[in-house]
Amino acid sequence: MSWNFHPLEITLLKELFRHPEGEREDVLKSSTGMDTGQFQMAAGWLKAKNLVDETVLEIRTEISLADAGHQYVEEGFPEEWILKKISEDPLLTLDSLRKSVEDPGQISKAIGELKEMGVLSILPGGRLEQKAPLPDHLTGAFRIIRSLREKSPLILEELSREDGEMIGSFQRKRGKGKGVLRFDAREIKHLKLHGGMIKPEDLETREDLLGPVSTELIQNRSWKGKTFRPYSLDTPPPRPMIGLVHPYRDYLDLVRKQLVRLGFEEMTGPIVESEFWNMDALFIPQTHPARDIHDIYFVREPRETPDLDPQTAARVRAVHSGEGETFGSRGWRQPFNEKQARRLLLRSQGTALSARTLASSPCVPGKYFALARCFRYEQVDHTHAVDFYQAEGIVIEEGASFRTLLGLLTLFAREVAGARDVHFKPAYFPFTEPSVEVHVKHPQLGWMELGGAGLFRPEVLLPLGVKTPVIAWGLGIDRMAMMRLGLSDIRDLFSGSLHTLQAMTLSRAKSRQGAHQSL
């Protein structure tokens, strides 16, 4: 058979002939001197011609600097900066330190960690005093992170056990703050010539043959007296980049179909919600710190909703204030401000849909769910976003128990998120008792919270006209998708990068094969 090869293909084939047993892609790329784009094109052409066999050897974790990581490497880490300020000013106070920075929250978090490690103490009057040097695990993590400025990415699996644990510990410590590091899974592939398809003499070619016809070639007439490389009709053309459903959209649609198949009915409701349904109907007191669980986006115009059922509002007011028909509860024993209840905001939790559903005479027994778009004023990092989806659900039936709830949460964590390790922690929410948080172990980020759940309190159910026990949960479907789509940064769910989208699509296909799309 007569072959027609591009010069890049010839370069790669010559290198493969030197390795009869094949070689790793990264080694071949280095030995051929190609850049990533050239190597991928050459390998892709040869695979399309069935001249090369490809095998995935391993999946390794590449560590690189995120935006905050670049800033820390250039300007120093907050812990180091704080200790330097204390050494420069022995009378430095916490208040003056906070006022000297643009992000006081970041400083407060670092001070809290330094106190927890016994490095720092806060004396009367707020004066800061260093008690000990930074621990080895923290300085070691700083050293590794700074090395990324010269050598990036680092391979997690190639680090020593101690260094890997230091980086993991550091990343978990920063789990609620700015993302310092990115963890990306990369497939390491092995290429080998397909036996008997081609011989070294097939690569003999004239170096003076011209390739594709270009505008410049025609204009300067340099083609005259030359011979063009033969055009092969056997070579497959480049695969077109056809439009596909976004991997995250596909994941959400599948979760929705599976829940409907299990007998759940979908709840819907407005994104612009009143504070009444978002907070008050859920027995979150109007003047209590529990209200600060959600940092809310309020609507400027219109400020209030005119639609508030007077009978429902009266029952909720009574159970809050502890006056009138309180259904046996002492309530919060504080005045209820109806004007505040009418304020409009962007929905901060999917539980608002559960409250609306319970007030609309739901079926008993009944199972309801929502994939609710929610908004909170969060510091964006690898596990937090200002707008996100929440998988909200309620089950209304006699005999519904905490054990039933834990079983459902385990099902969600394993089948929807694809988690192997699941952990439950006691929690507090104003509207459920008992309450629980569910945590799963991410392969790169370690343990992370999926969300909270519990049994709705009577103060929630009875004012809405429900006398049957109700178990409820609100889980971060975005974080579940991170697990299923092989991501370590929540922002990548909305990435426009073709590389990221293709990696998500591949991970999605593998998870479907492994789980057989079961829930």
Secondary structure, 3 states (H helix, E strand, C coil): CCCCCCHHHHHHHHHHHCCCCCEEHHHHHHHHCCCHHHHHHHHHHHHHCCCEEEEEEEEEEEEEECHHHHHHHHHCCHHHHHHHHHHHCCCCEHHHHHHCCCCHHHHHHHHHHHHHCCCEEECHHHEEEECCCCCHHHHHHHHHHHHCCCCCCEEHHHCCHHHHHHHHHHHHHCCCCCCCEEEEEEEEEEEEECCCCCCHHHHCCCCCCECCCCHHHHHCCCCCCCCECCCCCCCCCCCCCCCCCCHHHHHHHHHHHHHHHCCCEECCCCCEEEHHHHCHHHCCCCCCHHHHHCCCCECCCCCECCCCCHHHHHHHHHHHHCCCCCCCCCCCCCCCCHHHHCEEEECCCCHHHHHHHHCCCCCCCEEEEEEEEEECCCCCECCECCEEEEEEEEEECCCCCHHHHHHHHHHHHHHHCCCCCEEEEECCECCEEEEEEEEEEECCCEEEEEEEEEEECHHHHHHHCCCCCEEEEEEEHHHHHHHHCCCCCHHHHHCCCHHHHHHHHHHHHHHHHHHCCCC
